[in-house]
Amino acid sequence: MRPKLLLEHLRPVLAPVVVLVASAVVVWIGSLPDSLSGLTVLGPYFVLLLGAIIAVWFNRGRAFVALASLFAAYAGYRIALEFGADSFTARAVFTALSVLVPLNVLIALLFPERGVVQHRNYRWLLLALAEVLLVAWVASAGRSSLSGVAWHGVLDHWLLRSPPAPIAGRIAFAAALVAALARAWPRPAVEVRPIDAGLAGALVAFFVACEWARSGSVFAIFMSAAGIVLLVSILQESHRLAFVDELTGLPGRRALEERLSGLGPVYTVAMVDVDHFKKFNDTHGHDVGDQVLKLVASRLAEIDGGGKAFRYGGEEFAVVFAEHPLDQALPHLEAMRDSIERYRMAVRGLDRPKDPETGLRMRIPGTPSQADRTLSVTVSIGVAERDGMLTAAGQVIRAADAALYRAKRGGRNRVCR
């Protein structure tokens, strides 16, 4: 993966890292001034509740599950501390939160994102109610005739003994973190989603909070950090959905308009169109058409010379060379056109099983597969630059479109200015 693409992929990771480092610095510096000391108690309430409300507003299901779990865990532990930090009630609540919070996140990660408002979302409400009742029952052991004292012995088991975080909690945390990292891990042509990176960062912050739960300020600071990480990731995800094309991963038309409005007096715009795209769709189906668009987008994303690619609409893309005249942009566009032409795209045969291992077993040793086909793709490109005649961004785009039309009439698979 090229450095430019790697940076684009890793951008969602920066916010969790910054928040975690900043939290560690606050802890290292020491206690807050007296005027701000109340933040170590009330801060997590505000941040986690605000995050949960925004998660509902933007319909982000996984983030809401994590934030609601963190809020309930923090509120429950603060209430339990009223009975004394060494009381059975505080131990029981701490053990429960250290296990249940990562388990809730793990469950949310194992299912597709369906938002907060979804069919049968009452299941999450029932699970939350069951967890609250269970924790309250266990925490009241010895204080209520309904709970008895049997739970005292259960919490002395080596898997549940705490603090710091019990072994069962660490196992749940490790499983949830692996699941979050698996979703957030950068891969070619797969953009890191801010929510996935945020969940991983929030889990790390929560684990640190549990490990230093004996220090009330550290616990509060890192619980706040978990909420801030998720809150920022929700905002980043919302920005991504508004400005990034979901199919290709390229910035969309809204992002292009915003970029054009901030350009200086010198820039070049190229309009790129996939040749015979309708024929691809009619002959091979829309799945192959989507593969073609992804292929072209991946090549455009790697263009050199300072070019920035955007999905304009349909099978059409735009490439903007900020502060570069047309003559400097042309060689890079030609190289990109050539790389797309030379690429051979493998297409899965209609009679081939979707499972790769099954398909391999069906092959006859020593013979090539007849189920796969390779297709070649070409693009036509029209280029225009801002000059004394074309002063507005809309004029430059229309001129690039006119050049694209000339490239189509001239036989396609070429760059025209």
N, C-alpha and C positions, 0 to 999 in steps of 0.2 A: 504494500500500500504506500502510495506517495506521501511525503511529509505533509503536503497541503491537505490531502484527503484525511490523513490521520488526525490532523489538528481539528478538522471539521467534525470528525467522529468523536473526538475526546472533549469537545467544548462543553457538553452537558455534565462532564465529570468535574469541571473546575469549581462549580458552585459548592457541591458537597465538601470538596477538599478545603476550600477557603473557609467555610463555616466551621469545619472541625478544627482546623488550625487556629482560627480566631478564638474558639472556645477554649482550646488548650492554653493559649496565651493568657486569656482572662484568668484561668485557674492558676497559672504560674505566677501572674502578677500578684494575686492575693485577693483579699476581700474588697468589695466595692465600698465607695464612700457611704456614710450613714444615710445620706439623702437618697441613695439608690439601692440600699440594702433590701428593700421590699421586693425588688425585682427577682431576687433569688427564690422567692416564694410564689409571688403572683405572676411573674413572667411566663412560666410554662403554661399556666392556665390560659392566659391571653393568647399566646402563640398557637397552642394546640387547638384551642376552640376556633380561632380565626382561620387556621388552616383547614379544619373540618368543614366550616361554613363555605369556604371558597371551593373546596373539593366537591361539595354538593352543588354549588353554583355552576361549576364547570363540568359536572357529571363525571368525575374521575373516581371510579369505584375502588381501585387498589389503594390510592392515596387516602381515601376516606376511611377505609378499613384500618390502615396503619395509624392515622391521626386519631380516630375515635378510640382505638385500643390504647394508644399512648396517653390520651387524655384520661381515660378511665383508670389506667394504671397509676398515673401520677396522683389523681384525686384520691383514689383508694389508699395509696400508701401514705399520703399526707393525713388522712383520717385515722389510719391505723397507728401512726406515730403518736397520736394523742394518748394511747394506752402505754406508751413508753417504747423506746427504740429496741429494748431487749425483750419486750413482751412477746408472747406466743402469737398474738394478733398481728403484730408488725412482721414477725417472721413468716407467718402464713401468707399474708398479702404479698410480701416481697417475693416469696417463692412462686406464688401463682402468677404474678405479673412477669417475672423473668422467664416463665415457660409459655404462658398464653400469648403474650404479645408477638414473639417471633413465630409461634404456631399460626396465629391469625394471618400474619403477613405471608407465611409459606402457603397457606390454603388459598389466599387471594392470588398468589403468583401461579399456582397450578391451574387456575381456570382463566379463560380468555377475559379480557377487559370488556365488561358489558355496561359500565357506568354505575352510578348510584341508583338511578331509577331504572329498574329492569324487571322482567317477568320473574316472579317468585323470589323477589328480594327479601321477602319476609323470612326466608331461611337464615339470613344473616342476623336479623332481629332476634329470631329464636335462639341462635347460637350465642349472641351477646347476652341475652337474658339468662340463658342457662349458665354462662360463665360467671356472671355477677352473682347469681344465687348460690352457685357452688362455692365461690370465694367467700361470700358472706357466711355460709354454713360452716366452712372449715375454720374461718377466722374466729367464729364465736364458740369454738370448742372449749368446754369448761365454763362458759358463761351462759349457756342455754341448755335446757333439758333436752332439746331436739338434737343437739350435736354431740353431747357426751364428751369424753376425753380421748377417744380412740385416735383422733387425728394427731394428738401429741406424739404418739409413737411413730405414725407414718412419716411425719416431717423429720424424724431423726434418721430415716433411711439415708444411706450414703448418696443416693442419687438426688435427694431433695434437701440435703443439709445445706444451710446457708447461714450468714453471708460469707464471702461474696457470692456471686451468682452460682446456684447449684449446678451440678453436672448435667441434670436434665435440661436446665435452661441453656447451658452452653451448647448442648447437642442441638436443641431447637434453633438456637441462634445460628449455629454453623450451617444447618440445613437450609434455613431461610436465606442466609447470606449467599450460599452457593447458588440457590435458585435465582436470586436477584442478579448476581454477577453473570450467570449464564445468559440472562436476558440482556444485560447491559454490555456484555463483552463486545468490543468493536470487531466487525467483520466486513470484508469487502462487499460493497453494494448494500450493506445493511446499516442504517443510521442508528446510533445510540439514542434511544428515547430518554428524554430528561427524567420521566417518571421512574424508569428502571434504575437509572443511576441514583436518583433521589432516594429510592427505597433502600438501596445498598448503603448509601451514606447514613440514612436514618437508623438503620440497624446497627451500624458501627457506633453511632452516637449513643444509642440505647444501651448497647453492651458496656460501653465505658461508664455510663451512668449507673448501671447495676453493679459493676465492679467496685465503684466508689460510693455505694449507697450510704455508707456510714457517714460520709461527709455531705451534709445537707446542701451546701452550696454547689459542690461538684455535681451532685445528682440533679439539682435544678438546672444548672447551666447546660448540661449535656442533654437533658430532656428538652430544654428550649432549643438546643442545636438541632435535635431530631425534627422538631416541628418546623424550624426555619428552613432546613434542607428540603423538606417535603413541600412547604409553601412555595419556595423558589422554583422547585421542579414543576409544580402545577402551572405556574406562570410561564415558565419556559416551554412547557408542553403546549399550552394554549397558543403561544406565539408561533410555535412550530406548525401547529395545525392550520393557523391562519396564513402563514407565509410559505410553507413548504408543500410541494406536490407529493401526495401520499404514494403514488405509484412509482415515480422515478427517484424520489428523494431530493430532487433539485428544488431550488427556490421557485415559487410560482409567479404568476403574473403580477400579483399585488406587490411582491418583493421587487420585481423588475421596475414597476412604476416608481416605487420609492427610491430605488437606486438611480434611475434616470433623473429624478428631480434634484439629486445632489451632485451631479457631475459638473465638471468645469468646462472651459471653452474647447477642449480637445478631447475627443473620444470617438470610438468606432463601434458600430452595432452590426452584428451579423445575424441574419434570419436563416435558420436551418430547417429544412423540411425533408422528411423521410420519403424516398422515391417509392411510388407504387404501393403506398401503405394500405389503401383500400383493397388492393389485390391480395396482400398478405392476409388481411382479415377474412376476405371472402373465400380464399383458397384453403387456409390453414386454421382459421378460427381465431376468436378474440384472444385466447390464451397465448397463441404465438404472436399476435399483434402486440400484446403487453410485453412479451419477451423482447421484441424488436425495440420498443420504446425504452425499455430498461437498458438494453445494450447501447443504444445511441446516447442515452443520458449518461451512462458510465464513462463513455469515451469523451463526451463533452466536459464532464466534471474534471477530467485530467488534462484539459487543454493548457498548453504553456503560453508564455508571453503576457501574463497578467489578465487573461480572459476569465470572465465569470459567466457560467451558463445558467439559463433559466428555462423553465417549462412555460411556453407561451400559450399553448392550447392545442388539443388534438395531437397531431403528429408534428407540430411545429415548435421549434425551440429558438431561443435568442441567446446570443453571446455578446457581452459588453466588454470592450477593452477601454477602461478608464485611462485617460491621459496618454492614449496611444493613437497615432494617426493610422490611416488605412494601410499604408505601405508596410508598417511594422506588424500589423495584424494578419495580413494576407498569408505569409509563410506558415504561420501557426494554424490557420484555418485549413490550408491545403494539406498540411501534415495530418491534421485530424481527419479530414475527409478521406485521405488515403488509408489511414489506419482502420476506419470503419469499413471501407471497401475490401480490404485484405482479410478482415476477420470472418471466420466461418462459424456460424451459430448452429449448434447441435439442437435438433428438434426431436422430441420424443415421439416415436411412432404411435399411431392410434391403437395398435394391437399389443403394445408393450405394457407389462404390468407397471404400476406406479412405484412399487417397491423395488429398489435397485438390486437387492440380493436375489429376489425372485427372477428378475430379468437376466442376471448373470447366469443363474442355474439353467435357464432355458436356452442359452446360447450353445451352439455346437462347437466344441474345441477346434481351433484352427481355422474357423470360418468367421468372416466379418459379420457384424450384426446387421440384419436387414430391417430392423425395427426403427433405427434412428436415421434421420436425414440431416444434411447440413444445408443451411441457407446462407446466402450472401446478401448483405444489405448495403445500399448506397444512399447518400444524401446529396441534396442540392443546396447551395449556399448563396445567398445574396448579401452583399456588404455595402455599407455606406458610412461616411464619416461626417461629423459636424464641421461645417465650413461657413463661409460668408453667405451662402445661399440657403443652407439648411441650418437654421439657428435653433429651432425648437426640437425637443426630443421626438415629438410625434412626426415631424417632417423627416427626421433621420430614419425612423422606423419605416415610414411609407417608402422612402427611397430604397431601403434595404429590401423591402417586400417587392418593389418593382425589379430590383436586380435579381431577386430569387425567381421571379416569373421569367426573366430572360434566361436564367440557368435551366429552368424546366423546358422552355421552348427550344433551347440549344442542345437538348439531348440528355439532360439530367446528369447527375454524378459529376458536378463541376462547381467551381467558385466563380461568381460573376460580380463585378463592381458597377 
